[in-house]
Amino acid sequence: LPTVPELYFSTFLTPVEKDTTSFLPSAKVNKAVGIIRADITKLKVDAIVNAANKSLLGGGGVDGAIHRAAGFGLLKECRTLGGCPTGGAKITDAYNLPCKKVIHTVGPVYDDDDSHESRGYLKSCYTESLKRAVENECRTIAFSCISTGIYGYPSGKAAHVACRTIRGFLEGPDGDKLDKVVVCLFEMKDVEAYKRALPKHFPPA
Ligand code: AR6
């Protein structure tokens, strides 16, 4: 597979705001992480991550775009999965998409009154998706910004949860089973959020 074009690696995002940096630099994890502003349905990675709903039968936003681009085969396979709980992730083939697999995760509808619970679910989406990737020998994975669209999760908060969870996974026992973890950004609010969050969680080594 060709590599993802125009990756913006975290190490290019400087300077780091020293007082807010609570993570140690690591050339190893930095090398594995990137952001890209793109339509996720165009990415030639091993797996893309869909921001689905509990039915796994399609919807609006990135979910709609992925189902449209993948074709009817994807919906047919999704119908066999029996849905998915919030925070879970299930994997399918990719049909007409240029990637090999689609990981469908169900983000939380953001609850301002219980942001702690929402955060736990969002963290679980990233961890479970990374686990599905590793189990299926996917070495390059591109996430959409789970829950930051229709489900209303504030972009800045979501970016921190995503970065922290990805870093934790890359530093864990299965971290070396992944070559590249990309966050695919679409709207400027998420681009701005990641420009702030990435250098904090992945400071230049
Ligand atoms: N490529 C990459 N990112 C995209 C694309 C695309 N083609 N289109 C939208 N985004 P959302 P959620 C971004 O609303 O908040 C669906 O109806 C978008 O800018 O798709 O998790 C599901 O079926 C945003 O940053 O997902 C669920 O019912 C991100 O994708 C519900 O929406 C996620 O926004 C899930 O809501």
py3Dmol code that shows the C-alpha trace and the ligand (Angstrom):
import py3Dmol

protein = """\
ATOM      1  CA  LEU A   1       0.000   0.000   0.000  1.00  0.00           C
ATOM      2  CA  PRO A   2       1.244   3.536  -0.719  1.00  0.00           C
ATOM      3  CA  THR A   3       1.865   5.592   2.376  1.00  0.00           C
ATOM      4  CA  VAL A   4      -0.478   8.347   3.516  1.00  0.00           C
ATOM      5  CA  PRO A   5       0.368  11.628   1.754  1.00  0.00           C
ATOM      6  CA  GLU A   6       0.931  14.953   3.467  1.00  0.00           C
ATOM      7  CA  LEU A   7       1.290  13.783   7.017  1.00  0.00           C
ATOM      8  CA  TYR A   8       1.921  16.439   9.590  1.00  0.00           C
ATOM      9  CA  PHE A   9       3.996  14.797  12.243  1.00  0.00           C
ATOM     10  CA  SER A  10       3.804  15.905  15.811  1.00  0.00           C
ATOM     11  CA  THR A  11       7.514  16.657  15.900  1.00  0.00           C
ATOM     12  CA  PHE A  12       6.924  19.508  13.438  1.00  0.00           C
ATOM     13  CA  LEU A  13       4.553  21.166  15.847  1.00  0.00           C
ATOM     14  CA  THR A  14       6.708  23.426  17.975  1.00  0.00           C
ATOM     15  CA  PRO A  15       7.261  25.213  20.243  1.00  0.00           C
ATOM     16  CA  VAL A  16       6.027  23.282  23.212  1.00  0.00           C
ATOM     17  CA  GLU A  17       4.485  25.263  26.039  1.00  0.00           C
ATOM     18  CA  LYS A  18       6.812  24.100  28.805  1.00  0.00           C
ATOM     19  CA  ASP A  19       4.545  24.691  31.785  1.00  0.00           C
ATOM     20  CA  THR A  20       1.800  22.476  30.412  1.00  0.00           C
ATOM     21  CA  THR A  21       4.013  19.612  29.293  1.00  0.00           C
ATOM     22  CA  SER A  22       3.522  16.649  31.551  1.00  0.00           C
ATOM     23  CA  PHE A  23       4.791  14.022  29.133  1.00  0.00           C
ATOM     24  CA  LEU A  24       8.400  13.136  28.488  1.00  0.00           C
ATOM     25  CA  PRO A  25       9.687  13.374  24.926  1.00  0.00           C
ATOM     26  CA  SER A  26       9.899  10.044  23.149  1.00  0.00           C
ATOM     27  CA  ALA A  27      11.298   9.802  19.633  1.00  0.00           C
ATOM     28  CA  LYS A  28       9.807   6.325  19.402  1.00  0.00           C
ATOM     29  CA  VAL A  29       6.170   7.242  20.018  1.00  0.00           C
ATOM     30  CA  ASN A  30       6.451  10.542  18.126  1.00  0.00           C
ATOM     31  CA  LYS A  31       7.548   8.679  15.018  1.00  0.00           C
ATOM     32  CA  ALA A  32       4.383   6.596  15.132  1.00  0.00           C
ATOM     33  CA  VAL A  33       1.893   9.469  15.394  1.00  0.00           C
ATOM     34  CA  GLY A  34       0.571  11.925  12.859  1.00  0.00           C
ATOM     35  CA  ILE A  35      -2.325  14.147  11.898  1.00  0.00           C
ATOM     36  CA  ILE A  36      -3.706  14.790   8.453  1.00  0.00           C
ATOM     37  CA  ARG A  37      -6.523  16.998   7.210  1.00  0.00           C
ATOM     38  CA  ALA A  38      -8.378  14.881   4.694  1.00  0.00           C
ATOM     39  CA  ASP A  39     -11.467  12.944   3.739  1.00  0.00           C
ATOM     40  CA  ILE A  40     -10.908   9.683   5.610  1.00  0.00           C
ATOM     41  CA  THR A  41     -12.540   7.663   2.829  1.00  0.00           C
ATOM     42  CA  LYS A  42      -9.537   8.484   0.608  1.00  0.00           C
ATOM     43  CA  LEU A  43      -6.793   7.186   2.932  1.00  0.00           C
ATOM     44  CA  LYS A  44      -4.770   4.129   1.935  1.00  0.00           C
ATOM     45  CA  VAL A  45      -4.045   2.835   5.404  1.00  0.00           C
ATOM     46  CA  ASP A  46      -4.621  -0.645   6.820  1.00  0.00           C
ATOM     47  CA  ALA A  47      -7.637   0.488   8.862  1.00  0.00           C
ATOM     48  CA  ILE A  48      -9.792   3.585   9.183  1.00  0.00           C
ATOM     49  CA  VAL A  49     -11.938   4.198  12.260  1.00  0.00           C
ATOM     50  CA  ASN A  50     -15.569   5.145  11.741  1.00  0.00           C
ATOM     51  CA  ALA A  51     -17.531   7.243  14.256  1.00  0.00           C
ATOM     52  CA  ALA A  52     -20.597   5.011  14.204  1.00  0.00           C
ATOM     53  CA  ASN A  53     -23.730   4.685  16.343  1.00  0.00           C
ATOM     54  CA  LYS A  54     -24.916   1.692  18.391  1.00  0.00           C
ATOM     55  CA  SER A  55     -26.859   0.200  15.466  1.00  0.00           C
ATOM     56  CA  LEU A  56     -23.743   0.085  13.229  1.00  0.00           C
ATOM     57  CA  LEU A  57     -26.134   0.517  10.317  1.00  0.00           C
ATOM     58  CA  GLY A  58     -24.890   3.885   9.064  1.00  0.00           C
ATOM     59  CA  GLY A  59     -25.909   7.471   9.708  1.00  0.00           C
ATOM     60  CA  GLY A  60     -24.788  11.022   8.939  1.00  0.00           C
ATOM     61  CA  GLY A  61     -21.342  12.625   9.241  1.00  0.00           C
ATOM     62  CA  VAL A  62     -18.278  10.500   8.641  1.00  0.00           C
ATOM     63  CA  ASP A  63     -20.366   7.336   9.072  1.00  0.00           C
ATOM     64  CA  GLY A  64     -22.519   8.315   6.085  1.00  0.00           C
ATOM     65  CA  ALA A  65     -19.448   9.214   4.017  1.00  0.00           C
ATOM     66  CA  ILE A  66     -17.783   5.863   4.781  1.00  0.00           C
ATOM     67  CA  HIS A  67     -20.899   3.828   3.949  1.00  0.00           C
ATOM     68  CA  ARG A  68     -21.445   5.759   0.694  1.00  0.00           C
ATOM     69  CA  ALA A  69     -17.854   5.274  -0.415  1.00  0.00           C
ATOM     70  CA  ALA A  70     -17.617   1.625   0.697  1.00  0.00           C
ATOM     71  CA  GLY A  71     -20.839   0.541  -0.982  1.00  0.00           C
ATOM     72  CA  PHE A  72     -23.643  -1.857  -0.059  1.00  0.00           C
ATOM     73  CA  GLY A  73     -21.311  -4.688   0.958  1.00  0.00           C
ATOM     74  CA  LEU A  74     -20.362  -2.777   4.099  1.00  0.00           C
ATOM     75  CA  LEU A  75     -23.977  -2.366   5.224  1.00  0.00           C
ATOM     76  CA  LYS A  76     -24.620  -6.057   4.555  1.00  0.00           C
ATOM     77  CA  GLU A  77     -21.704  -7.070   6.775  1.00  0.00           C
ATOM     78  CA  CYS A  78     -22.667  -4.540   9.466  1.00  0.00           C
ATOM     79  CA  ARG A  79     -26.139  -6.100   9.631  1.00  0.00           C
ATOM     80  CA  THR A  80     -24.522  -9.333  10.852  1.00  0.00           C
ATOM     81  CA  LEU A  81     -22.751  -7.665  13.791  1.00  0.00           C
ATOM     82  CA  GLY A  82     -25.705  -7.085  16.126  1.00  0.00           C
ATOM     83  CA  GLY A  83     -24.767  -3.489  16.922  1.00  0.00           C
ATOM     84  CA  CYS A  84     -22.130  -2.293  19.368  1.00  0.00           C
ATOM     85  CA  PRO A  85     -22.251  -0.664  22.820  1.00  0.00           C
ATOM     86  CA  THR A  86     -20.909   2.838  23.479  1.00  0.00           C
ATOM     87  CA  GLY A  87     -17.134   2.635  23.889  1.00  0.00           C
ATOM     88  CA  GLY A  88     -16.890  -0.605  21.922  1.00  0.00           C
ATOM     89  CA  ALA A  89     -15.360  -1.266  18.492  1.00  0.00           C
ATOM     90  CA  LYS A  90     -16.011  -3.860  15.786  1.00  0.00           C
ATOM     91  CA  ILE A  91     -14.090  -4.491  12.567  1.00  0.00           C
ATOM     92  CA  THR A  92     -15.288  -5.193   9.014  1.00  0.00           C
ATOM     93  CA  ASP A  93     -13.868  -5.413   5.530  1.00  0.00           C
ATOM     94  CA  ALA A  94     -13.570  -2.168   3.553  1.00  0.00           C
ATOM     95  CA  TYR A  95     -15.258  -3.085   0.229  1.00  0.00           C
ATOM     96  CA  ASN A  96     -14.805  -0.210  -2.267  1.00  0.00           C
ATOM     97  CA  LEU A  97     -12.627   1.870   0.075  1.00  0.00           C
ATOM     98  CA  PRO A  98      -8.847   2.080  -0.522  1.00  0.00           C
ATOM     99  CA  CYS A  99      -8.088   0.915   3.054  1.00  0.00           C
ATOM    100  CA  LYS A 100      -8.146  -2.770   4.061  1.00  0.00           C
ATOM    101  CA  LYS A 101     -10.449  -2.711   7.095  1.00  0.00           C
ATOM    102  CA  VAL A 102     -12.983  -0.434   8.759  1.00  0.00           C
ATOM    103  CA  ILE A 103     -13.152  -0.300  12.547  1.00  0.00           C
ATOM    104  CA  HIS A 104     -16.540   0.945  13.743  1.00  0.00           C
ATOM    105  CA  THR A 105     -16.510   2.513  17.172  1.00  0.00           C
ATOM    106  CA  VAL A 106     -19.398   4.106  19.050  1.00  0.00           C
ATOM    107  CA  GLY A 107     -18.508   7.357  20.768  1.00  0.00           C
ATOM    108  CA  PRO A 108     -20.491   8.881  23.642  1.00  0.00           C
ATOM    109  CA  VAL A 109     -23.080  11.607  23.141  1.00  0.00           C
ATOM    110  CA  TYR A 110     -21.281  14.299  25.144  1.00  0.00           C
ATOM    111  CA  ASP A 111     -22.896  14.916  28.507  1.00  0.00           C
ATOM    112  CA  ASP A 112     -21.804  18.192  30.072  1.00  0.00           C
ATOM    113  CA  ASP A 113     -23.232  17.087  33.433  1.00  0.00           C
ATOM    114  CA  ASP A 114     -21.248  13.862  33.414  1.00  0.00           C
ATOM    115  CA  SER A 115     -18.124  14.700  31.465  1.00  0.00           C
ATOM    116  CA  HIS A 116     -16.224  12.085  33.500  1.00  0.00           C
ATOM    117  CA  GLU A 117     -18.408   9.307  32.102  1.00  0.00           C
ATOM    118  CA  SER A 118     -18.155  10.703  28.559  1.00  0.00           C
ATOM    119  CA  ARG A 119     -14.371  10.777  28.879  1.00  0.00           C
ATOM    120  CA  GLY A 120     -14.269   7.132  29.962  1.00  0.00           C
ATOM    121  CA  TYR A 121     -16.316   6.066  26.950  1.00  0.00           C
ATOM    122  CA  LEU A 122     -14.211   8.121  24.552  1.00  0.00           C
ATOM    123  CA  LYS A 123     -10.989   6.652  25.948  1.00  0.00           C
ATOM    124  CA  SER A 124     -12.480   3.196  25.503  1.00  0.00           C
ATOM    125  CA  CYS A 125     -13.276   3.956  21.828  1.00  0.00           C
ATOM    126  CA  TYR A 126      -9.593   4.660  21.131  1.00  0.00           C
ATOM    127  CA  THR A 127      -8.277   1.709  23.135  1.00  0.00           C
ATOM    128  CA  GLU A 128     -10.776  -0.792  21.726  1.00  0.00           C
ATOM    129  CA  SER A 129     -10.159   0.417  18.148  1.00  0.00           C
ATOM    130  CA  LEU A 130      -6.388   0.053  18.575  1.00  0.00           C
ATOM    131  CA  LYS A 131      -6.935  -3.449  19.967  1.00  0.00           C
ATOM    132  CA  ARG A 132      -9.055  -4.451  16.938  1.00  0.00           C
ATOM    133  CA  ALA A 133      -6.308  -3.110  14.665  1.00  0.00           C
ATOM    134  CA  VAL A 134      -3.575  -5.137  16.370  1.00  0.00           C
ATOM    135  CA  GLU A 135      -5.725  -8.309  16.501  1.00  0.00           C
ATOM    136  CA  ASN A 136      -6.211  -8.015  12.738  1.00  0.00           C
ATOM    137  CA  GLU A 137      -2.587  -7.215  11.914  1.00  0.00           C
ATOM    138  CA  CYS A 138      -3.362  -3.684  10.825  1.00  0.00           C
ATOM    139  CA  ARG A 139      -0.147  -1.691  11.292  1.00  0.00           C
ATOM    140  CA  THR A 140      -1.362   1.700  10.047  1.00  0.00           C
ATOM    141  CA  ILE A 141      -4.612   3.161  11.376  1.00  0.00           C
ATOM    142  CA  ALA A 142      -6.426   6.462  10.782  1.00  0.00           C
ATOM    143  CA  PHE A 143      -8.996   7.717  13.302  1.00  0.00           C
ATOM    144  CA  SER A 144     -11.812  10.125  12.549  1.00  0.00           C
ATOM    145  CA  CYS A 145     -12.491  12.588  15.385  1.00  0.00           C
ATOM    146  CA  ILE A 146     -14.841  10.358  17.341  1.00  0.00           C
ATOM    147  CA  SER A 147     -17.851  12.167  18.913  1.00  0.00           C
ATOM    148  CA  THR A 148     -16.751  15.728  17.998  1.00  0.00           C
ATOM    149  CA  GLY A 149     -19.456  16.150  15.325  1.00  0.00           C
ATOM    150  CA  ILE A 150     -23.094  15.252  15.849  1.00  0.00           C
ATOM    151  CA  TYR A 151     -22.355  13.811  19.323  1.00  0.00           C
ATOM    152  CA  GLY A 152     -21.116  17.200  20.565  1.00  0.00           C
ATOM    153  CA  TYR A 153     -17.866  16.342  22.372  1.00  0.00           C
ATOM    154  CA  PRO A 154     -15.794  19.551  22.666  1.00  0.00           C
ATOM    155  CA  SER A 155     -12.859  19.289  20.222  1.00  0.00           C
ATOM    156  CA  GLY A 156     -10.152  20.399  22.654  1.00  0.00           C
ATOM    157  CA  LYS A 157     -11.186  17.942  25.356  1.00  0.00           C
ATOM    158  CA  ALA A 158     -11.590  15.130  22.811  1.00  0.00           C
ATOM    159  CA  ALA A 159      -8.123  15.779  21.354  1.00  0.00           C
ATOM    160  CA  HIS A 160      -6.533  15.412  24.797  1.00  0.00           C
ATOM    161  CA  VAL A 161      -8.333  12.144  25.479  1.00  0.00           C
ATOM    162  CA  ALA A 162      -7.335  10.803  22.045  1.00  0.00           C
ATOM    163  CA  CYS A 163      -3.671  11.836  22.365  1.00  0.00           C
ATOM    164  CA  ARG A 164      -3.338  10.502  25.907  1.00  0.00           C
ATOM    165  CA  THR A 165      -4.932   7.178  25.013  1.00  0.00           C
ATOM    166  CA  ILE A 166      -2.939   6.709  21.804  1.00  0.00           C
ATOM    167  CA  ARG A 167       0.292   7.496  23.622  1.00  0.00           C
ATOM    168  CA  GLY A 168      -0.580   5.057  26.412  1.00  0.00           C
ATOM    169  CA  PHE A 169      -1.260   2.309  23.888  1.00  0.00           C
ATOM    170  CA  LEU A 170       1.940   2.973  21.918  1.00  0.00           C
ATOM    171  CA  GLU A 171       3.947   2.742  25.141  1.00  0.00           C
ATOM    172  CA  GLY A 172       2.173  -0.468  26.180  1.00  0.00           C
ATOM    173  CA  PRO A 173       2.939  -4.114  25.341  1.00  0.00           C
ATOM    174  CA  ASP A 174       1.274  -3.964  21.892  1.00  0.00           C
ATOM    175  CA  GLY A 175       2.664  -0.567  20.897  1.00  0.00           C
ATOM    176  CA  ASP A 176       5.279  -1.980  18.549  1.00  0.00           C
ATOM    177  CA  LYS A 177       2.587  -3.828  16.591  1.00  0.00           C
ATOM    178  CA  LEU A 178       1.593  -0.471  15.075  1.00  0.00           C
ATOM    179  CA  ASP A 179       3.683   1.538  12.613  1.00  0.00           C
ATOM    180  CA  LYS A 180       1.525   4.634  12.327  1.00  0.00           C
ATOM    181  CA  VAL A 181      -1.492   6.066  14.153  1.00  0.00           C
ATOM    182  CA  VAL A 182      -2.999   8.989  12.282  1.00  0.00           C
ATOM    183  CA  VAL A 183      -5.819  11.262  13.372  1.00  0.00           C
ATOM    184  CA  CYS A 184      -7.751  12.361  10.287  1.00  0.00           C
ATOM    185  CA  LEU A 185      -9.005  15.909  10.809  1.00  0.00           C
ATOM    186  CA  PHE A 186     -11.826  17.422   8.799  1.00  0.00           C
ATOM    187  CA  GLU A 187     -13.020  20.653  10.396  1.00  0.00           C
ATOM    188  CA  MET A 188     -10.765  23.563  11.418  1.00  0.00           C
ATOM    189  CA  LYS A 189     -11.913  23.353  15.056  1.00  0.00           C
ATOM    190  CA  ASP A 190     -10.333  19.906  15.269  1.00  0.00           C
ATOM    191  CA  VAL A 191      -7.185  21.070  13.445  1.00  0.00           C
ATOM    192  CA  GLU A 192      -6.817  23.840  16.041  1.00  0.00           C
ATOM    193  CA  ALA A 193      -7.458  21.398  18.888  1.00  0.00           C
ATOM    194  CA  TYR A 194      -4.747  18.996  17.689  1.00  0.00           C
ATOM    195  CA  LYS A 195      -2.251  21.767  17.070  1.00  0.00           C
ATOM    196  CA  ARG A 196      -2.516  22.453  20.786  1.00  0.00           C
ATOM    197  CA  ALA A 197      -2.839  18.922  22.116  1.00  0.00           C
ATOM    198  CA  LEU A 198      -0.209  17.062  20.078  1.00  0.00           C
ATOM    199  CA  PRO A 199       2.879  18.992  21.218  1.00  0.00           C
ATOM    200  CA  LYS A 200       1.796  18.549  24.833  1.00  0.00           C
ATOM    201  CA  HIS A 201       1.357  14.799  24.611  1.00  0.00           C
ATOM    202  CA  PHE A 202       4.117  14.184  22.076  1.00  0.00           C
ATOM    203  CA  PRO A 203       6.709  16.855  22.794  1.00  0.00           C
ATOM    204  CA  PRO A 204       9.671  16.912  20.382  1.00  0.00           C
ATOM    205  CA  ALA A 205      12.429  14.611  21.585  1.00  0.00           C
TER     206      ALA A 205
END
"""
ligand_1 = """\
36
AR6
N -13.647 12.381 6.653
C -13.117 12.628 7.877
N -13.806 13.200 8.870
C -15.092 13.543 8.631
C -15.732 13.309 7.396
C -14.943 12.682 6.377
N -15.438 12.405 5.172
N -17.025 13.753 7.492
C -17.170 14.249 8.752
N -16.015 14.145 9.434
P -19.623 12.810 13.189
P -19.975 11.734 15.928
C -15.683 14.498 10.833
O -20.749 13.743 13.366
O -19.890 13.107 16.486
C -23.469 9.722 12.664
O -24.780 9.965 12.225
C -16.485 15.571 11.497
O -16.015 16.850 11.118
O -19.492 12.089 11.900
O -19.179 10.650 16.584
C -23.327 8.360 13.322
O -24.125 7.374 12.709
C -16.174 15.283 12.974
O -14.941 15.870 13.357
O -19.586 11.656 14.360
C -23.757 8.643 14.721
O -25.170 8.618 14.833
C -15.960 13.771 13.022
O -15.927 13.374 11.639
C -23.245 10.036 14.973
O -23.126 10.647 13.671
C -17.058 13.036 13.715
O -18.311 13.641 13.474
C -21.879 10.030 15.592
O -21.494 11.353 15.920
"""
view = py3Dmol.view(width=600, height=400)
view.addModel(protein, "pdb")
view.setStyle({"model": 0}, {"cartoon": {"style": "trace"}})
view.addModel(ligand_1, "xyz")
view.setStyle({"model": 1}, {"stick": {}})
view.zoomTo()
view.show()
